[in-house]
Amino acid sequence: MADTFTIANFRHVAQGLQEGQFAVGDKRKASGLDDLAPIYRQLLDEPVTMTLAVTGPDGRPSLTPMWFDHADGEVLVNTASHRNKCQWIRDNPKLSILLVNPKNPYHWVQIKCTVRRELREWEEGGDYVTRQTDKIWTKYTGQPGPYGLRDPKIDEKRVLFFCSIDRIATFGEP
């Protein structure tokens, strides 16, 4: 995990027009997600769908709406092992995540991160992946586990990528 990273807070128009709006207003060093202001932290903790950007084999970004989770100062990216995105993450472990407030698109958090390690559900310690999958199922659906969207035609297995934070950008108010 990185010792510190930068949080860049963009100027916004929530309080009206201002000179230099939509430019970076201030930057500060942070050591974890707890350093985010509460108005941005709520986007991480509420069931806000993230947009995950990974680099595909053609060099272009591939964007996917996904459920978001974090633990111990890291971003957790949980995906099925058979999906192309899983290999693309391994091939280029630099990811970008965007969480947009569903009630106000001018309130968002962008996180740039790097995969630090991978944990596979079928390997030693993989029960953590299963528990985390059940946890985000409950966060986003309100239903108790187990996770209810496993593909019934295959023996779907999950992979969990633990990502250190490189930088964060924030914008707007709720």
PLY file of the C-alpha trace (Angstrom):
ply
format ascii 1.0
element vertex 174
property float x
property float y
property float z
element edge 173
property int vertex1
property int vertex2
end_header
0.00 0.00 0.00
1.21 3.50 -0.78
2.18 5.64 2.21
0.43 8.73 0.87
-1.44 9.84 -2.20
-2.98 13.08 -3.45
-6.62 14.10 -3.18
-7.43 16.78 -5.75
-10.68 18.61 -5.09
-12.10 20.26 -8.18
-13.88 23.61 -7.92
-17.56 23.13 -8.56
-20.69 25.19 -9.03
-22.74 23.85 -6.12
-22.64 27.29 -4.46
-22.94 29.20 -7.75
-20.63 30.26 -10.54
-17.03 31.05 -9.64
-13.85 32.02 -11.39
-11.83 28.95 -12.35
-14.74 26.58 -11.89
-14.13 22.96 -12.89
-10.37 23.38 -12.30
-8.49 21.80 -9.41
-9.16 23.99 -6.40
-6.87 22.38 -3.89
-4.68 19.35 -3.46
-3.72 17.64 -0.27
-1.89 14.53 0.83
-3.82 11.65 2.31
-2.94 8.25 3.70
-6.26 6.48 3.36
-9.91 6.62 2.43
-10.72 7.88 5.92
-9.04 11.15 4.88
-11.85 11.85 2.41
-14.37 14.49 3.44
-17.62 12.86 4.62
-19.55 14.14 1.57
-17.27 12.06 -0.66
-16.80 9.16 1.74
-20.57 8.54 1.61
-20.26 7.64 -2.08
-17.91 4.82 -1.08
-20.08 3.49 1.71
-23.54 3.77 0.13
-24.63 1.35 -2.64
-23.45 3.62 -5.46
-22.57 1.74 -8.63
-19.02 2.40 -9.77
-17.78 2.62 -13.31
-14.57 0.60 -13.58
-12.12 1.50 -16.35
-9.57 -1.11 -17.41
-7.38 -1.18 -20.50
-8.45 -3.75 -23.08
-6.11 -5.55 -25.48
-6.67 -2.89 -28.15
-5.32 -0.21 -25.78
-8.68 1.49 -25.31
-10.50 1.83 -21.99
-13.21 -0.70 -21.28
-15.88 0.66 -18.92
-18.05 -1.55 -16.74
-20.67 -0.63 -14.14
-19.96 -2.70 -11.02
-20.58 -2.91 -7.32
-17.97 -1.11 -5.21
-16.27 -2.14 -2.00
-13.23 -1.21 0.02
-11.46 -2.52 3.11
-8.37 -1.57 5.10
-7.65 1.45 2.92
-7.76 -0.49 -0.34
-10.25 -0.69 -3.18
-11.62 -4.19 -3.75
-12.52 -5.24 -7.29
-14.51 -8.46 -7.42
-15.18 -10.16 -10.75
-15.89 -13.58 -12.18
-12.75 -15.42 -13.23
-14.06 -16.32 -16.70
-14.69 -12.72 -17.81
-12.26 -10.98 -20.18
-11.99 -8.10 -17.74
-10.25 -10.39 -15.24
-7.34 -11.08 -17.61
-7.23 -7.45 -18.76
-6.74 -6.41 -15.13
-3.87 -8.89 -14.80
-2.31 -7.62 -18.05
-2.55 -3.95 -17.02
-3.15 -3.54 -13.27
-3.70 0.24 -13.42
-7.42 0.90 -12.85
-9.68 3.94 -12.63
-12.96 4.02 -10.77
-15.71 6.61 -10.90
-18.49 6.81 -8.31
-21.24 9.27 -9.31
-24.01 10.26 -6.94
-27.18 8.87 -8.57
-29.13 11.91 -7.30
-26.62 14.50 -8.53
-24.17 13.81 -11.38
-22.16 16.86 -10.30
-21.09 15.05 -7.12
-18.49 12.35 -7.72
-15.25 10.65 -6.67
-12.64 9.27 -9.04
-10.05 6.83 -7.70
-6.95 5.81 -9.62
-5.47 2.66 -8.20
-3.06 -0.19 -8.85
-3.66 -3.87 -8.18
-1.45 -4.96 -5.30
-2.53 -8.59 -5.10
-5.12 -11.06 -6.32
-7.04 -13.66 -4.33
-8.88 -16.48 -6.09
-11.95 -18.07 -4.57
-10.72 -21.62 -5.27
-7.31 -21.20 -3.63
-6.16 -21.13 -0.01
-7.79 -18.16 1.71
-10.43 -17.96 -1.02
-13.23 -18.12 1.50
-12.52 -14.39 2.04
-13.52 -13.80 -1.59
-16.79 -15.67 -1.03
-17.56 -13.65 2.12
-16.76 -10.38 0.35
-18.98 -11.37 -2.59
-21.84 -12.09 -0.17
-21.18 -8.77 1.62
-21.50 -6.65 -1.54
-24.56 -8.67 -2.61
-26.23 -7.58 0.64
-24.96 -3.99 0.32
-26.48 -3.56 -3.15
-29.60 -5.73 -2.96
-30.52 -5.61 0.72
-30.87 -9.39 0.65
-28.89 -11.75 2.87
-26.21 -13.90 1.30
-25.25 -15.95 -0.42
-24.58 -13.97 -3.58
-27.45 -14.74 -5.94
-26.06 -13.99 -9.40
-23.63 -16.83 -10.05
-23.99 -18.16 -13.57
-25.92 -21.44 -13.17
-24.53 -22.90 -16.42
-20.92 -22.89 -15.25
-19.12 -23.38 -11.97
-18.57 -19.63 -11.62
-15.65 -18.67 -9.41
-14.77 -15.17 -8.25
-11.47 -13.27 -8.14
-10.81 -10.39 -5.77
-8.22 -7.74 -6.67
-6.83 -5.66 -3.79
-5.87 -2.21 -5.11
-3.71 0.45 -3.51
-4.77 4.03 -4.10
-2.58 6.22 -6.31
-4.71 9.39 -6.31
-8.24 10.62 -5.82
-10.21 13.43 -7.44
-13.42 14.79 -5.91
-16.12 17.09 -7.23
-19.31 18.72 -6.03
-21.70 18.37 -3.15
-24.63 16.01 -2.54
0 1
1 2
2 3
3 4
4 5
5 6
6 7
7 8
8 9
9 10
10 11
11 12
12 13
13 14
14 15
15 16
16 17
17 18
18 19
19 20
20 21
21 22
22 23
23 24
24 25
25 26
26 27
27 28
28 29
29 30
30 31
31 32
32 33
33 34
34 35
35 36
36 37
37 38
38 39
39 40
40 41
41 42
42 43
43 44
44 45
45 46
46 47
47 48
48 49
49 50
50 51
51 52
52 53
53 54
54 55
55 56
56 57
57 58
58 59
59 60
60 61
61 62
62 63
63 64
64 65
65 66
66 67
67 68
68 69
69 70
70 71
71 72
72 73
73 74
74 75
75 76
76 77
77 78
78 79
79 80
80 81
81 82
82 83
83 84
84 85
85 86
86 87
87 88
88 89
89 90
90 91
91 92
92 93
93 94
94 95
95 96
96 97
97 98
98 99
99 100
100 101
101 102
102 103
103 104
104 105
105 106
106 107
107 108
108 109
109 110
110 111
111 112
112 113
113 114
114 115
115 116
116 117
117 118
118 119
119 120
120 121
121 122
122 123
123 124
124 125
125 126
126 127
127 128
128 129
129 130
130 131
131 132
132 133
133 134
134 135
135 136
136 137
137 138
138 139
139 140
140 141
141 142
142 143
143 144
144 145
145 146
146 147
147 148
148 149
149 150
150 151
151 152
152 153
153 154
154 155
155 156
156 157
157 158
158 159
159 160
160 161
161 162
162 163
163 164
164 165
165 166
166 167
167 168
168 169
169 170
170 171
171 172
172 173
